[in-house]
Amino acid sequence: MNPLLQSYFITYAKAQARKRGTNFRRAGKSDYRSFLVHVRTQIIHGFLIVAGMLSAGLALKGFLLPNGFIDGGVTGISLLITELTGISLPILIIVINMPFIYLGWRQINKTFALKTLTAIIGLALCLVFIPYPIVTSDKLLVSVFGGFFLGAGIGLAMRGGSVIDGTEILALSLSRKSSLTIGDIILVINIIIFSIAAFVLSFEQALYSILTYLSAAKTVDYIISGIEEYTGVTIISERSEEIRKMITEQLGRGVTIYRGKRGYGTHGHRLTEVDIIFSVVTRLEMASLKAEIEKIDGQAFLITHSIKDTRGGMIKKRAIH
Protein backbone atom coordinates (compact mmCIF):
# COMPACT_ATOMS: atom_id res chain seq x y z
CA MET A 1 0.00 0.00 0.00
CA ASN A 2 1.21 3.52 -0.77
CA PRO A 3 2.75 5.09 2.41
CA LEU A 4 0.43 8.14 2.21
CA LEU A 5 -2.63 5.92 1.71
CA GLN A 6 -1.47 3.63 4.52
CA SER A 7 -1.15 6.62 6.87
CA TYR A 8 -4.65 7.75 5.91
CA PHE A 9 -5.95 4.22 6.52
CA ILE A 10 -4.43 4.06 10.02
CA THR A 11 -5.87 7.49 10.86
CA TYR A 12 -9.26 6.35 9.59
CA ALA A 13 -9.12 3.07 11.55
CA LYS A 14 -8.24 4.95 14.76
CA ALA A 15 -11.18 7.31 14.23
CA GLN A 16 -13.52 4.34 13.73
CA ALA A 17 -12.19 2.75 16.94
CA ARG A 18 -12.96 5.96 18.84
CA LYS A 19 -16.50 5.98 17.43
CA ARG A 20 -17.00 2.41 18.64
CA GLY A 21 -15.57 3.30 22.03
CA THR A 22 -12.74 0.77 21.74
CA ASN A 23 -8.97 1.06 21.89
CA PHE A 24 -7.09 0.93 18.59
CA ARG A 25 -4.62 -1.92 18.56
CA ARG A 26 -4.52 -3.25 15.05
CA ALA A 27 -6.62 -2.59 11.97
CA GLY A 28 -8.39 -5.70 10.73
CA LYS A 29 -10.07 -6.79 7.52
CA SER A 30 -13.37 -5.16 8.47
CA ASP A 31 -11.58 -1.83 9.02
CA TYR A 32 -9.85 -2.13 5.65
CA ARG A 33 -13.10 -2.94 3.87
CA SER A 34 -14.78 -0.01 5.58
CA PHE A 35 -11.85 2.20 4.56
CA LEU A 36 -12.15 1.18 0.89
CA VAL A 37 -15.89 1.95 0.94
CA HIS A 38 -15.12 5.31 2.56
CA VAL A 39 -12.49 6.22 -0.07
CA ARG A 40 -14.71 5.14 -2.98
CA THR A 41 -17.66 7.08 -1.57
CA GLN A 42 -15.60 10.24 -1.09
CA ILE A 43 -14.23 10.03 -4.65
CA ILE A 44 -17.74 9.67 -6.09
CA HIS A 45 -19.04 12.50 -3.90
CA GLY A 46 -16.11 14.69 -4.95
CA PHE A 47 -16.83 14.06 -8.63
CA LEU A 48 -20.52 14.90 -8.18
CA ILE A 49 -19.74 18.11 -6.28
CA VAL A 50 -17.24 19.26 -8.94
CA ALA A 51 -19.77 18.51 -11.71
CA GLY A 52 -22.39 20.44 -9.74
CA MET A 53 -20.09 23.46 -9.35
CA LEU A 54 -19.32 23.53 -13.08
CA SER A 55 -22.99 23.22 -14.05
CA ALA A 56 -24.11 25.94 -11.65
CA GLY A 57 -21.27 28.19 -12.85
CA LEU A 58 -22.45 27.79 -16.44
CA ALA A 59 -26.01 28.66 -15.42
CA LEU A 60 -24.98 31.79 -13.55
CA LYS A 61 -22.31 33.18 -15.87
CA GLY A 62 -23.59 31.85 -19.19
CA PHE A 63 -27.32 32.51 -18.76
CA LEU A 64 -28.63 34.38 -15.70
CA LEU A 65 -26.09 37.06 -14.80
CA PRO A 66 -25.61 38.57 -18.31
CA ASN A 67 -29.39 38.86 -18.74
CA GLY A 68 -30.27 40.22 -15.30
CA PHE A 69 -32.31 37.18 -14.24
CA ILE A 70 -32.37 35.76 -10.72
CA ASP A 71 -33.29 32.48 -9.06
CA GLY A 72 -34.71 31.65 -5.65
CA GLY A 73 -32.84 31.06 -2.40
CA VAL A 74 -29.40 32.36 -1.49
CA THR A 75 -28.33 32.31 -5.15
CA GLY A 76 -31.29 34.54 -6.02
CA ILE A 77 -30.47 36.95 -3.21
CA SER A 78 -26.84 37.12 -4.39
CA LEU A 79 -27.90 37.76 -8.00
CA LEU A 80 -30.38 40.43 -6.90
CA ILE A 81 -27.77 42.29 -4.81
CA THR A 82 -25.24 42.03 -7.67
CA GLU A 83 -27.80 43.46 -10.08
CA LEU A 84 -28.56 46.39 -7.76
CA THR A 85 -25.11 47.21 -6.36
CA GLY A 86 -22.56 45.73 -8.75
CA ILE A 87 -20.83 43.81 -5.93
CA SER A 88 -19.01 40.74 -7.22
CA LEU A 89 -21.29 37.69 -7.35
CA PRO A 90 -18.60 35.18 -6.20
CA ILE A 91 -17.97 37.22 -3.04
CA LEU A 92 -21.69 37.48 -2.27
CA ILE A 93 -22.25 33.75 -2.78
CA ILE A 94 -19.58 32.95 -0.17
CA VAL A 95 -20.50 35.66 2.34
CA ILE A 96 -24.28 35.10 2.31
CA ASN A 97 -23.90 31.33 2.55
CA MET A 98 -21.52 31.41 5.54
CA PRO A 99 -24.25 31.58 8.26
CA PHE A 100 -26.05 28.65 6.64
CA ILE A 101 -22.83 26.61 6.52
CA TYR A 102 -22.43 27.18 10.25
CA LEU A 103 -26.06 26.16 10.76
CA GLY A 104 -25.41 22.99 8.75
CA TRP A 105 -22.42 22.25 11.03
CA ARG A 106 -24.68 22.47 14.09
CA GLN A 107 -27.82 20.85 12.63
CA ILE A 108 -26.43 18.08 10.42
CA ASN A 109 -22.73 17.28 10.87
CA LYS A 110 -19.19 18.55 10.36
CA THR A 111 -18.57 16.54 7.17
CA PHE A 112 -21.66 18.00 5.49
CA ALA A 113 -20.63 21.54 6.47
CA LEU A 114 -17.06 21.09 5.18
CA LYS A 115 -18.30 19.63 1.88
CA THR A 116 -20.76 22.52 1.53
CA LEU A 117 -18.05 25.09 2.25
CA THR A 118 -15.81 23.45 -0.36
CA ALA A 119 -18.62 23.37 -2.94
CA ILE A 120 -19.54 27.03 -2.43
CA ILE A 121 -15.93 28.25 -2.55
CA GLY A 122 -15.40 26.06 -5.62
CA LEU A 123 -18.44 27.60 -7.32
CA ALA A 124 -17.10 31.10 -6.58
CA LEU A 125 -13.72 30.14 -8.06
CA CYS A 126 -15.44 28.76 -11.17
CA LEU A 127 -17.19 32.11 -11.66
CA VAL A 128 -13.89 33.99 -11.28
CA PHE A 129 -11.53 31.87 -13.35
CA ILE A 130 -13.56 29.92 -15.94
CA PRO A 131 -14.43 31.98 -19.05
CA TYR A 132 -17.98 30.71 -19.53
CA PRO A 133 -19.47 31.94 -22.82
CA ILE A 134 -22.74 33.88 -22.90
CA VAL A 135 -24.91 31.17 -24.44
CA THR A 136 -28.01 33.14 -25.45
CA SER A 137 -29.92 36.34 -24.84
CA ASP A 138 -33.34 34.87 -25.63
CA LYS A 139 -35.37 35.40 -22.44
CA LEU A 140 -37.30 32.15 -22.65
CA LEU A 141 -34.17 30.08 -23.32
CA VAL A 142 -32.33 31.86 -20.50
CA SER A 143 -35.16 31.08 -18.06
CA VAL A 144 -35.56 27.43 -19.01
CA PHE A 145 -31.97 26.37 -19.59
CA GLY A 146 -30.45 28.67 -16.99
CA GLY A 147 -32.79 27.04 -14.48
CA PHE A 148 -31.98 23.60 -15.86
CA PHE A 149 -28.19 23.94 -15.46
CA LEU A 150 -28.55 25.61 -12.07
CA GLY A 151 -30.91 22.86 -10.88
CA ALA A 152 -28.52 20.22 -12.22
CA GLY A 153 -25.70 21.82 -10.25
CA ILE A 154 -27.73 21.94 -7.03
CA GLY A 155 -28.93 18.36 -7.50
CA LEU A 156 -25.47 16.95 -8.25
CA ALA A 157 -24.02 18.73 -5.22
CA MET A 158 -26.79 17.23 -3.05
CA ARG A 159 -26.04 13.77 -4.43
CA GLY A 160 -22.45 14.40 -3.33
CA GLY A 161 -23.55 15.13 0.24
CA SER A 162 -23.44 18.95 0.15
CA VAL A 163 -25.43 21.96 -1.06
CA ILE A 164 -24.43 25.06 -3.01
CA ASP A 165 -27.41 27.07 -1.74
CA GLY A 166 -27.98 27.43 2.00
CA THR A 167 -31.75 27.95 1.82
CA GLU A 168 -32.52 24.28 2.40
CA ILE A 169 -30.40 24.21 5.55
CA LEU A 170 -32.33 27.19 6.93
CA ALA A 171 -35.65 25.61 5.96
CA LEU A 172 -34.65 22.32 7.61
CA SER A 173 -33.76 24.14 10.83
CA LEU A 174 -36.98 26.19 10.90
CA SER A 175 -39.17 23.17 10.09
CA ARG A 176 -37.92 21.38 13.22
CA LYS A 177 -39.21 24.25 15.33
CA SER A 178 -42.56 24.81 13.60
CA SER A 179 -45.45 22.98 11.97
CA LEU A 180 -44.37 24.13 8.50
CA THR A 181 -42.74 21.71 6.07
CA ILE A 182 -39.42 22.38 4.37
CA GLY A 183 -41.26 22.99 1.10
CA ASP A 184 -43.56 25.56 2.75
CA ILE A 185 -40.63 27.52 4.18
CA ILE A 186 -38.70 27.53 0.89
CA LEU A 187 -41.85 28.71 -0.91
CA VAL A 188 -42.32 31.62 1.52
CA ILE A 189 -38.64 32.65 1.18
CA ASN A 190 -38.85 32.62 -2.61
CA ILE A 191 -42.14 34.55 -2.69
CA ILE A 192 -40.38 37.31 -0.73
CA ILE A 193 -37.37 37.26 -3.09
CA PHE A 194 -39.45 37.43 -6.26
CA SER A 195 -41.71 40.14 -4.82
CA ILE A 196 -38.65 42.29 -4.16
CA ALA A 197 -37.39 41.53 -7.69
CA ALA A 198 -40.69 42.69 -9.18
CA PHE A 199 -40.42 45.95 -7.23
CA VAL A 200 -36.73 46.84 -7.79
CA LEU A 201 -36.13 45.28 -11.23
CA SER A 202 -39.27 44.84 -13.30
CA PHE A 203 -42.39 42.73 -13.22
CA GLU A 204 -41.34 41.02 -16.46
CA GLN A 205 -37.92 40.06 -15.08
CA ALA A 206 -39.56 38.73 -11.93
CA LEU A 207 -41.89 36.52 -14.00
CA TYR A 208 -39.00 35.15 -16.06
CA SER A 209 -37.07 34.58 -12.83
CA ILE A 210 -39.98 32.57 -11.42
CA LEU A 211 -39.82 30.43 -14.57
CA THR A 212 -36.08 29.97 -13.93
CA TYR A 213 -36.81 28.86 -10.37
CA LEU A 214 -39.49 26.37 -11.49
CA SER A 215 -37.13 24.90 -14.09
CA ALA A 216 -34.35 24.59 -11.49
CA ALA A 217 -36.68 23.02 -8.91
CA LYS A 218 -37.91 20.38 -11.34
CA THR A 219 -34.37 19.56 -12.41
CA VAL A 220 -33.27 19.15 -8.78
CA ASP A 221 -36.15 16.72 -8.21
CA TYR A 222 -35.12 14.76 -11.29
CA ILE A 223 -31.41 14.65 -10.40
CA ILE A 224 -32.05 13.32 -6.90
CA SER A 225 -34.54 10.74 -8.24
CA GLY A 226 -37.66 12.34 -6.86
CA ILE A 227 -36.53 12.25 -3.21
CA GLU A 228 -38.91 14.34 -1.10
CA GLU A 229 -38.00 16.32 2.01
CA TYR A 230 -37.89 13.13 4.11
CA THR A 231 -37.02 9.57 3.19
CA GLY A 232 -38.18 6.44 5.00
CA VAL A 233 -35.52 3.71 5.11
CA THR A 234 -36.15 0.04 5.90
CA ILE A 235 -32.97 -1.96 6.55
CA ILE A 236 -32.71 -5.75 6.76
CA SER A 237 -29.30 -6.99 7.87
CA GLU A 238 -27.69 -9.68 9.99
CA ARG A 239 -25.73 -6.86 11.64
CA SER A 240 -28.79 -4.84 12.55
CA GLU A 241 -27.57 -3.94 16.04
CA GLU A 242 -24.45 -2.24 14.68
CA ILE A 243 -26.54 -0.36 12.13
CA ARG A 244 -29.01 0.69 14.84
CA LYS A 245 -26.19 2.10 16.97
CA MET A 246 -24.75 3.96 13.96
CA ILE A 247 -28.10 5.61 13.18
CA THR A 248 -28.87 6.57 16.78
CA GLU A 249 -25.36 7.55 17.92
CA GLN A 250 -23.73 8.99 14.79
CA LEU A 251 -26.73 10.47 12.97
CA GLY A 252 -28.79 11.20 16.08
CA ARG A 253 -31.91 9.73 14.47
CA GLY A 254 -34.60 7.55 15.99
CA VAL A 255 -35.28 4.01 14.80
CA THR A 256 -38.09 1.49 15.07
CA ILE A 257 -37.24 -2.22 15.32
CA TYR A 258 -39.54 -4.86 13.86
CA ARG A 259 -39.16 -8.55 14.57
CA GLY A 260 -39.31 -10.55 11.37
CA LYS A 261 -38.25 -13.75 9.67
CA ARG A 262 -36.22 -14.25 6.55
CA GLY A 263 -38.31 -16.04 3.96
CA TYR A 264 -36.09 -16.53 0.93
CA GLY A 265 -32.74 -14.96 0.04
CA THR A 266 -29.34 -15.59 -1.48
CA HIS A 267 -28.92 -18.70 0.69
CA GLY A 268 -32.32 -20.15 -0.19
CA HIS A 269 -35.09 -20.82 2.33
CA ARG A 270 -33.97 -19.69 5.77
CA LEU A 271 -36.74 -19.04 8.29
CA THR A 272 -34.40 -17.28 10.72
CA GLU A 273 -35.45 -14.38 12.87
CA VAL A 274 -34.08 -10.96 12.03
CA ASP A 275 -34.44 -7.41 13.37
CA ILE A 276 -35.84 -5.05 10.72
CA ILE A 277 -34.86 -1.41 11.20
CA PHE A 278 -37.00 1.50 10.07
CA SER A 279 -35.85 5.12 10.26
CA VAL A 280 -36.67 8.47 8.70
CA VAL A 281 -33.90 10.84 7.60
CA THR A 282 -33.72 14.06 5.62
CA ARG A 283 -32.53 13.87 2.04
CA LEU A 284 -29.37 15.78 3.01
CA GLU A 285 -28.42 12.83 5.23
CA MET A 286 -29.32 10.04 2.81
CA ALA A 287 -25.91 9.80 1.09
CA SER A 288 -24.10 9.55 4.43
CA LEU A 289 -26.54 6.93 5.74
CA LYS A 290 -26.06 4.65 2.71
CA ALA A 291 -22.28 4.94 2.93
CA GLU A 292 -22.23 4.11 6.66
CA ILE A 293 -24.55 1.11 6.18
CA GLU A 294 -22.32 -0.24 3.40
CA LYS A 295 -19.30 0.03 5.69
CA ILE A 296 -21.05 -2.15 8.26
CA ASP A 297 -22.77 -4.64 5.93
CA GLY A 298 -22.33 -4.51 2.17
CA GLN A 299 -25.08 -7.16 1.81
CA ALA A 300 -27.71 -5.19 3.75
CA PHE A 301 -31.08 -4.93 2.00
CA LEU A 302 -32.37 -1.33 1.87
CA ILE A 303 -35.83 -0.11 0.91
CA THR A 304 -36.34 3.66 0.59
CA HIS A 305 -39.50 5.61 -0.08
CA SER A 306 -40.49 9.25 -0.14
CA ILE A 307 -42.25 10.84 2.83
CA LYS A 308 -43.90 14.21 2.37
CA ASP A 309 -43.70 15.25 6.02
CA THR A 310 -43.31 13.92 9.56
CA ARG A 311 -44.71 14.79 12.95
CA GLY A 312 -43.05 14.10 16.29
CA GLY A 313 -40.13 11.76 16.76
CA MET A 314 -36.53 12.99 16.53
CA ILE A 315 -36.58 14.55 13.05
CA LYS A 316 -37.84 17.98 14.14
CA LYS A 317 -37.00 17.79 17.82
CA ARG A 318 -33.23 17.50 17.43
CA ALA A 319 -32.08 20.65 19.16
CA ILE A 320 -29.11 22.79 18.23
CA HIS A 321 -26.28 22.07 20.65
Buried (B, 14 or more C-beta within 10 A) or exposed (E): EEEEEEEBBBEBBBEBBEEEEEEBEEBEEEBBBBBEBBBEBBEBBBEBBBBBBBBBBBBBBBBBBBBBBBBBBBBBBBBBBBBEEEEBBBBBBBEBBEEBBBBBBBBBBEBBBBBBBBBBBBBBBBBEEEEBEEBBEEBEEBBBBBBBBBBBBBBBBBBBBBBBBBBBBBBBBBBBEEEBBBBBBBBEBBEEBBEBBBEEBEEEBBBBBBBBBBBBBEBBBEBBEEBBBBBBBBBBBBBBEBBBBBBBEEBEBBBEEEEEEBEEEEEEEEEEEBBBBBBBBBBBBBBBBBBBBBBBBEEBBBEBEEBEBBEEEBBBEBEEE
